[in-house]
């Protein structure tokens, strides 16, 4: 078997369980939305508002902790396994501290919601739901630390099993508090926050037990080291991880801002935009998961001192991602109207969404290249450059140009203007990150080049 075939097989073996984990993570938010919708429209709206606060916070937290992937895979490949438990302890310390800070941030956000949301009932439900989720953030930080540690050691299947179990358990856990089962008070949408927070804690405990059994020396005093982590490891993790978290936040918040701008164009345009965005978000999980697998594989080869193989793996991953994106784009172009009808029976919404899905098809190609290049660069621990490039490409080029195309006096393209800006911005990111990867991957060592 050739090296290319071996790497494709290794990447796909890592990608599929990571993809299942990512989809299960999205599924927990979907469960909250669906269950609150059966209580009342206000509960549904409140959970949507609360989700728009906690999901970017969760993703920032995950972005910081994904730094564990290149660090742990590098140590594992270099056969410095004695250092891995201390690295996990440092990651848990970061997860607990940042998770607690995230909880405090969400508490502050929940306190501000009554001043930002016009309807007082919706505002109260949204505030209480967000506050309930805030209590689960430390547990989420612990779970994420264990998750990326397992994935870096080529055991993503263990994470997938626990995450899918958590998704299934989220339904009855929510139901107890949403509908007031077993003598509990009927809390509506707020109950979704309580149920989800309990599931975060449950998944953290399950991952702790699984890690203790499978990935730690029997007598290693993990929590003693969590209380006194190695400062050098904490510092390195934050130096690599914070730029990743910020870059992810740039992308997530960009779509939130675009949705807010489009509200003045009417509900049909907003609904069509949401259909195209939802489908793009689902298909994006595939290249994103492969990008995360690429971080592990590149880190593995660098840890082994095989710089040429690390470079070859990076470009193999980009090619594989591009192939998947071409398939997704083709399906979007061929079945745009049929796909749109799955979301809405309204002909106006279907027409709007089908038109935007053509932009989303082009979007797939540049997005696949840039997310794979970013994943490979994270394997090289070159994360500050990724953060700066994504900021310029998303916010200055994508949003700036999109706003001008959407509302400029000479253009007024509406939603298509924003999607055109996104395509151009992501294409700029793909070119810049691809060039950055070319430069970094041809260096003779693993030190990231200056940004």
PyMOL commands that set and color helices and strands:
alter all, ss='L'
color gray80, all
select helices_A, chain A and resi 3-37+41-65+67-77+81-116+120-134+137-152+156-178+181-183+189-214+222-227+231-265+267-303+307-334+336-343+347-379+384-407+415-441
alter helices_A, ss='H'
color red, helices_A
deselect
rebuild
show_as cartoon
